[in-house]
Amino acid sequence: MPPPPVRPDPDQVPTEQELREDLAAAYRLIALHGMTDLVFTHLSVRVPGEGHRFLVNPYGLLFEEITASSLVLVDADGEPRQQTAWPVNPAGFVIHSAVHRGRANANCVMHTHTLAGMAVAAQQGGLLPLNQMMMEFIGRVAIHDYEGVAADDNLSERERLVQDLGDKPAMILRNHGLLTVGQTVAEAFYWMWYLEQSCRIQLAAQSSGVPLAIASDATVERTRAQFSTGPTKGWLPWQALRRKLDREQPDYRA
């Protein structure tokens, strides 16, 4: 049996190696749970220190191949700031760059193209309060309308995206996919995991063909308030998931 979990100190600044291992773990977990789009989309994390520096995946590797050392240090424009044998996709980093720059507490940004996420992103109504885990998101999910493939020369969309996100931890990118942010990798992964599950629940419920049980506004508000928030959000399941990877895919730390 592993030792009891220890709540992390939110004031402790992580090292670059710790961030590399956390982010590599997130890539492996996104792959493990079927939330990838071949070699596309990104998860990124801010590296402490002066200037805007971030870790991101090398372009062309599957998420299941990512290791801590394979992550590439880039600047705010997605240009490598270390030697790397693999390319980085600056255009694909546009959304991440905008959010990192626009939100001081968005240390980690995750973006996915999952079937469930893209299907809900194609619906006008957005996320519905059909289940208690979905109710945590009501009022916490932003919407950004589709403007075409994100491009590094569309500065005005970057501004609109940050404005639409506001202070929320999650966003549905219409006709595109899902995005979550967190002060830590653990928090961003928590929001992404449950946003994805919420989308899957919604599609499953809608496909049943029977009338949906929409919770009342009062019930939604009460349920939403029962979920905790803060800089250590998601830390407990994250430690359990890291232990799982340590047992089954220990090379992610390499």
Sequence and secondary structure as in RCSB ss.txt:
>XXXX:A:sequence
MPPPPVRPDPDQVPTEQELREDLAAAYRLIALHGMTDLVFTHLSVRVPGEGHRFLVNPYGLLFEEITASSLVLVD
ADGEPRQQTAWPVNPAGFVIHSAVHRGRANANCVMHTHTLAGMAVAAQQGGLLPLNQMMMEFIGRVAIHDYEGVA
ADDNLSERERLVQDLGDKPAMILRNHGLLTVGQTVAEAFYWMWYLEQSCRIQLAAQSSGVPLAIASDATVERTRA
QFSTGPTKGWLPWQALRRKLDREQPDYRA
>XXXX:A:secstr
         TTS   HHHHHHHHHHHHHHHHHTT  BTTB  EEEE SSSS EEEE  TT  GGG  TTT EEEE
TTS BSS  SS   TGGGHHHHHHHHH TT  EEEEE  HHHHHHHTSTT     SHHHHTTTTTEEEE   SS 
 TT HHHHHHHHHHHTT SEEEETTTEEEEEESSHHHHHHHHHHHHHHHHHHHHHHHT S      HHHHHHHHH
HS  STTTTHHHHHHHHHHHHHH GGGG 
